């Protein structure tokens, strides 16, 4: 099953998508019994996904650098493990490995090069 970050397809994405959640601040005073917390609002935490995709050749692997970097600062949908998550901001994308595959079998593009990448994202929608 193909997985996606925006329009970028992957053989596999690993990691967990983090939805929005209530943020808290500890406001406990020193030397006072008990604990106190302030509710700051609902927002998403930063998280990482790692992707793997195959491409036809070294040139195509190199072109993914530009393609992936062009998504930084955009709002995308993430499709992972059969679920679609909307309204995620791409904070960063980095290619962590480009190498020629020893034996090309299957894959997304039937390619002979494997590209691994790391993505930093954060939920950017409005609270439900």
C-alpha positions as a printed Julia matrix, in Angstrom:
128×3 Matrix{Float64}:
   0.0    0.0     0.0
   1.37   3.4    -0.99
   1.72   6.0     1.75
   1.93   9.77    1.22
   3.07  13.06    2.68
   1.28  15.57    0.48
   1.85  14.38   -3.1
   5.09  12.54   -2.23
   4.62   8.76   -2.41
   6.49   6.27   -0.23
   6.84   2.51   -0.05
   6.74   2.89    3.74
   6.38   5.62    6.36
   7.41   4.85    9.93
   6.54   6.83   13.03
   3.28   7.96   14.53
   1.17  10.94   13.52
   0.5   13.14   16.53
  -2.94  14.8    16.68
  -3.68  18.01   18.51
  -3.95  17.86   22.29
  -4.44  20.11   25.27
  -1.21  21.82   26.33
  -0.53  22.4    30.04
   1.89  24.58   32.01
   3.01  23.69   35.54
   2.36  26.72   37.76
   3.01  25.02   41.11
   4.59  27.43   43.58
   7.66  26.38   45.55
   7.08  25.67   49.25
   3.31  25.36   48.75
   1.58  22.0    49.11
  -0.13  20.52   46.07
   0.19  21.01   42.32
  -1.28  23.57   39.95
  -1.58  23.58   36.17
  -2.72  26.12   33.61
  -4.45  25.02   30.42
  -2.74  26.81   27.5
  -4.96  25.67   24.66
  -5.14  22.92   22.09
  -2.36  22.52   19.55
  -0.15  19.9    17.96
   3.3   18.74   19.02
   6.16  18.34   16.56
   6.83  14.76   15.44
   8.93  12.87   12.88
   8.14  10.36   10.16
  10.72   8.43    8.18
  10.03   7.52    4.57
  11.44   5.03    2.08
  10.89   5.21   -1.69
  12.5    3.75   -4.78
  13.43   5.77   -7.87
  14.77   4.93  -11.33
  18.31   6.3   -11.07
  20.76   8.54   -9.18
  19.5   11.67  -10.96
  15.94  10.98   -9.82
  17.22  10.4    -6.28
  18.96  13.78   -6.34
  15.85  15.54   -7.69
  13.89  14.41   -4.62
  15.96  16.85   -2.52
  14.34  19.78   -4.34
  10.92  18.15   -4.37
  10.97  17.43   -0.65
  12.38  20.85    0.33
   9.62  22.57   -1.69
   7.03  21.14    0.72
   8.54  22.85    3.79
   6.09  25.45    5.05
   3.08  23.9     3.34
  -0.01  22.24    4.8
  -0.39  18.63    3.65
  -2.36  15.48    4.27
  -0.56  12.4     5.53
  -1.67   8.92    4.48
  -0.17   6.19    6.64
  -1.31   2.64    7.48
  -4.61   3.13    5.67
  -5.54   6.35    7.51
  -5.56   9.92    6.19
  -4.7   12.86    8.46
  -5.37  16.38    7.16
  -3.88  19.78    8.03
  -0.27  18.97    8.91
   2.46  21.59    8.49
   5.76  20.36    7.05
   8.5   21.87    9.27
  11.47  20.15    7.63
  12.39  17.34    5.25
  15.82  15.78    4.91
  17.12  12.96    2.74
  19.1   10.69    5.04
  20.27   8.07    2.53
  20.54   7.56   -1.24
  21.89   4.25   -2.5
  21.62   1.82   -5.34
  19.56  -1.25   -4.5
  21.33  -4.61   -4.67
  18.24  -6.29   -6.16
  15.22  -4.31   -7.32
  12.03  -6.18   -6.39
   8.65  -4.46   -6.3
   8.62  -0.99   -4.81
   6.59   2.07   -5.65
   8.31   3.01   -8.92
  10.13  -0.2    -9.86
  13.36   1.71   -9.4
  16.89   0.61   -8.68
  17.74   3.37   -6.17
  16.45   3.62   -2.6
  15.92   7.0    -0.94
  15.3    7.38    2.8
  14.07  10.63    4.29
  13.11  12.18    7.64
  10.16  14.55    7.94
   9.24  16.9    10.79
   5.56  17.8    10.95
   3.04  19.42   13.3
  -0.76  19.54   13.3
  -1.82  22.95   11.98
  -5.61  22.77   11.96
  -8.01  24.54   14.27
  -9.15  22.86   17.49
 -12.16  20.6    17.13
